Amino acid sequence: MKTLKFKTNINCSGCVASITPHLSKEAGIKEWNVDTNNTDKILTVETESLDAEDVKNVVEKAGFKAENISQ
């Protein structure tokens, strides 16, 4: 399992509610969380099979931005 982190523009509970169906239905995502209290609105994704580009595409299809900050 790997952890990917992204700087996003998912900044409120309404945004989280909007993206939830997109991230939750993605088969490769085991768990995810958005820290809306962080100024960079950090999305953390636990996955076994997806890479950062895959997750970024899911976020962008939902209408949000994601910049990979994983090391």
VENFEN-V359864 format. One record per residue. N is the residue number from 1. SS is DSSP state (H for helix, E for strand, C for the rest). PSI is psi in whole degrees, 0 to 359 (NA if undefined). BURIAL is b if it has 24 or more other C-alpha atoms within 12 Angstrom, else e. Layout:
N,SS,PSI,BURIAL / N,SS,PSI,BURIAL
This chain:
1,C,137,e / 2,E,154,e / 3,E,125,b / 4,E,141,b / 5,E,142,b / 6,E,140,b / 7,E,129,b / 8,E,178,b / 9,C,28,b / 10,C,95,b / 11,C,6,b / 12,C,174,e / 13,H,329,e / 14,H,320,e / 15,H,318,e / 16,H,318,b / 17,H,324,e / 18,H,323,e / 19,H,342,b / 20,H,311,b / 21,H,326,e / 22,H,314,b / 23,H,323,b / 24,H,330,b / 25,H,348,e / 26,C,116,b / 27,C,325,e / 28,C,350,e / 29,E,117,b / 30,E,320,e / 31,E,149,e / 32,E,159,b / 33,E,144,b / 34,E,126,b / 35,E,91,b / 36,C,349,e / 37,C,339,e / 38,C,139,e / 39,C,335,e / 40,C,2,e / 41,C,62,b / 42,E,122,b / 43,E,124,b / 44,E,128,b / 45,E,129,b / 46,E,124,b / 47,E,153,b / 48,C,331,e / 49,C,343,e / 50,C,153,e / 51,C,177,e / 52,H,322,b / 53,H,321,e / 54,H,313,e / 55,H,317,b / 56,H,318,b / 57,H,319,e / 58,H,315,b / 59,H,317,b / 60,H,326,e / 61,H,331,e / 62,C,356,b / 63,C,15,e / 64,C,169,b / 65,C,147,b / 66,E,130,b / 67,E,120,b / 68,E,128,b / 69,C,13,e / 70,C,150,e / 71,C,NA,e
